Amino acid sequence: MTPPTAITADNPVLRVPPAAPAAAAAYFGASLAFHADVSDVAAALAADGDPGFVLLDSRSTTSWDQGHIPGAVHLPTPLIAGRAPGLLDPAVPVVTYCWGPGCNGAARAALALAGLGYRVKEMLGGFEYWVREGFAFETRQGHGRRAADPLTAPAGSGDCGC
């Protein structure tokens, strides 16, 4: 067995040493409290019964019409403060999504909801990864589904094993 590599300034990955295990556990535990994964959201929505959360699309109406996740509630971020109290039950957690990983709209929506007292998570990957992982979506014209991108989802399986 090869001994572990020493932490040196020559190693760009280890130039800043990894956190202590307790600090890492706290950080990653907190991350999971704030984020949900596309495949986990899909599995919860596909299961029989109440998934235990409301899925909220925070994009514009034009974006919603272009494609959205079936069963999601449409509430653009600028309208959250005025409409969330009449639309969402504060006792039910909300999972927000926007376009994709290059967009922070879901985080802004989650912040607005948290400021109103809602428990929230952001769906990592957004609508882009929902589609890329091969899950069904709706448009103004009807239902759609694309083949899963093998770079985002294992071929022939909805379970990445993680």
C-alpha positions as CSV (number, residue, x, y, z in Angstrom):
1,M,0.0,0.0,0.0
2,T,1.3,3.4,-0.9
3,P,1.5,5.9,1.9
4,P,-0.7,9.0,1.6
5,T,0.8,12.0,-0.2
6,A,2.1,14.7,2.0
7,I,0.2,18.0,1.9
8,T,2.5,20.5,0.2
9,A,2.3,23.8,-1.7
10,D,3.2,21.8,-4.9
11,N,-0.2,20.0,-4.8
12,P,-3.0,22.3,-5.9
13,V,-5.7,20.0,-4.5
14,L,-4.1,19.7,-1.1
15,R,-2.5,23.2,-0.9
16,V,-5.3,24.0,1.5
17,P,-5.6,20.8,3.7
18,P,-9.0,19.0,3.9
19,A,-11.1,19.9,6.9
20,A,-11.1,17.7,10.0
21,P,-13.7,14.9,9.8
22,A,-16.0,16.6,12.3
23,A,-16.0,19.9,10.4
24,A,-16.5,18.0,7.1
25,A,-19.5,16.1,8.6
26,A,-21.0,19.4,9.8
27,Y,-20.5,21.1,6.5
28,F,-21.9,18.2,4.3
29,G,-24.7,17.6,6.7
30,A,-25.7,21.3,6.4
31,S,-25.4,21.1,2.6
32,L,-27.9,18.2,2.5
33,A,-30.3,20.2,4.7
34,F,-30.3,22.9,2.1
35,H,-30.2,20.9,-1.2
36,A,-32.1,18.1,-2.9
37,D,-30.9,16.1,-5.9
38,V,-32.9,15.9,-9.1
39,S,-33.2,12.1,-8.9
40,D,-34.3,12.2,-5.3
41,V,-37.0,14.7,-6.1
42,A,-38.1,12.5,-9.0
43,A,-38.2,9.4,-6.8
44,A,-40.2,11.2,-4.1
45,L,-42.7,12.5,-6.7
46,A,-43.1,9.1,-8.3
47,A,-43.8,7.3,-5.1
48,D,-47.3,6.6,-4.0
49,G,-48.8,9.2,-1.7
50,D,-47.7,12.7,-0.6
51,P,-44.1,13.4,-1.3
52,G,-44.0,15.6,1.8
53,F,-43.0,18.8,0.0
54,V,-44.2,21.2,-2.6
55,L,-42.0,21.6,-5.7
56,L,-41.8,25.2,-6.8
57,D,-40.7,26.5,-10.2
58,S,-39.4,30.1,-9.7
59,R,-38.9,31.0,-13.3
60,S,-40.9,33.4,-15.6
61,T,-44.1,32.4,-17.3
62,T,-42.2,32.2,-20.7
63,S,-39.7,29.7,-19.1
64,W,-42.6,27.7,-17.5
65,D,-44.3,27.4,-20.8
66,Q,-41.1,26.3,-22.5
67,G,-41.0,23.4,-20.0
68,H,-41.5,22.5,-16.4
69,I,-41.7,19.6,-14.0
70,P,-45.2,18.0,-13.8
71,G,-46.9,18.8,-10.5
72,A,-44.7,21.8,-9.8
73,V,-46.3,25.0,-8.6
74,H,-45.4,28.0,-10.7
75,L,-44.4,31.1,-8.6
76,P,-41.8,33.4,-10.1
77,T,-39.4,34.8,-7.6
78,P,-40.5,38.4,-7.8
79,L,-44.1,37.3,-6.9
80,I,-43.2,35.2,-3.9
81,A,-43.6,37.8,-1.2
82,G,-47.1,38.7,-2.4
83,R,-48.5,35.3,-3.4
84,A,-46.8,32.6,-1.4
85,P,-48.9,33.1,1.8
86,G,-52.1,32.5,-0.2
87,L,-50.6,29.6,-2.2
88,L,-48.3,27.6,0.0
89,D,-48.9,26.0,3.4
90,P,-46.1,27.1,5.8
91,A,-46.2,23.7,7.4
92,V,-45.1,21.9,4.2
93,P,-41.5,22.2,3.1
94,V,-40.8,23.7,-0.3
95,V,-38.2,22.6,-2.9
96,T,-37.3,25.3,-5.4
97,Y,-35.9,25.0,-8.8
98,C,-34.9,27.3,-11.7
99,W,-33.0,26.7,-15.0
100,G,-29.9,24.8,-13.9
101,P,-26.6,24.9,-12.1
102,G,-25.5,28.1,-13.9
103,C,-28.5,29.9,-12.5
104,N,-29.0,31.1,-8.9
105,G,-32.7,31.7,-9.3
106,A,-33.7,28.8,-7.1
107,A,-31.5,30.0,-4.3
108,R,-33.0,33.5,-4.6
109,A,-36.5,31.9,-4.4
110,A,-35.5,29.8,-1.4
111,L,-34.2,32.9,0.3
112,A,-37.4,34.8,-0.3
113,L,-39.4,31.8,1.0
114,A,-37.2,31.3,4.1
115,G,-37.7,35.0,4.8
116,L,-41.4,34.4,5.0
117,G,-41.0,31.5,7.4
118,Y,-41.0,28.5,5.0
119,R,-38.7,25.5,5.3
120,V,-36.9,25.2,2.0
121,K,-34.5,23.3,-0.1
122,E,-33.0,24.0,-3.5
123,M,-33.1,21.3,-6.2
124,L,-29.6,21.1,-7.5
125,G,-29.3,20.9,-11.3
126,G,-32.7,22.6,-11.8
127,F,-34.9,22.0,-14.9
128,E,-31.8,21.4,-17.1
129,Y,-30.8,18.3,-15.1
130,W,-34.3,17.1,-14.7
131,V,-34.5,16.9,-18.5
132,R,-31.0,15.6,-18.9
133,E,-31.6,12.8,-16.5
134,G,-34.6,11.7,-18.7
135,F,-37.5,12.6,-16.5
136,A,-40.8,13.7,-18.0
137,F,-41.7,17.3,-18.4
138,E,-44.6,19.5,-19.6
139,T,-44.7,22.4,-22.0
140,R,-47.5,24.6,-23.3
141,Q,-47.8,22.1,-26.2
142,G,-48.0,19.0,-24.0
143,H,-45.8,16.3,-22.4
144,G,-42.2,15.6,-23.3
145,R,-39.3,13.3,-22.3
146,R,-35.8,13.0,-23.7
147,A,-33.4,10.1,-23.4
148,A,-31.2,10.4,-20.4
149,D,-27.8,11.9,-21.0
150,P,-25.2,9.2,-20.2
151,L,-23.0,11.9,-18.6
152,T,-25.7,12.7,-16.0
153,A,-27.5,9.4,-15.5
154,P,-26.6,5.8,-15.8
155,A,-27.9,4.1,-19.0
156,G,-31.0,2.0,-18.3
157,S,-31.3,2.9,-14.7
158,G,-32.9,5.7,-12.7
159,D,-30.5,5.0,-9.8
160,C,-27.0,6.4,-9.9
161,G,-26.1,4.3,-6.9
162,C,-25.1,7.2,-4.7
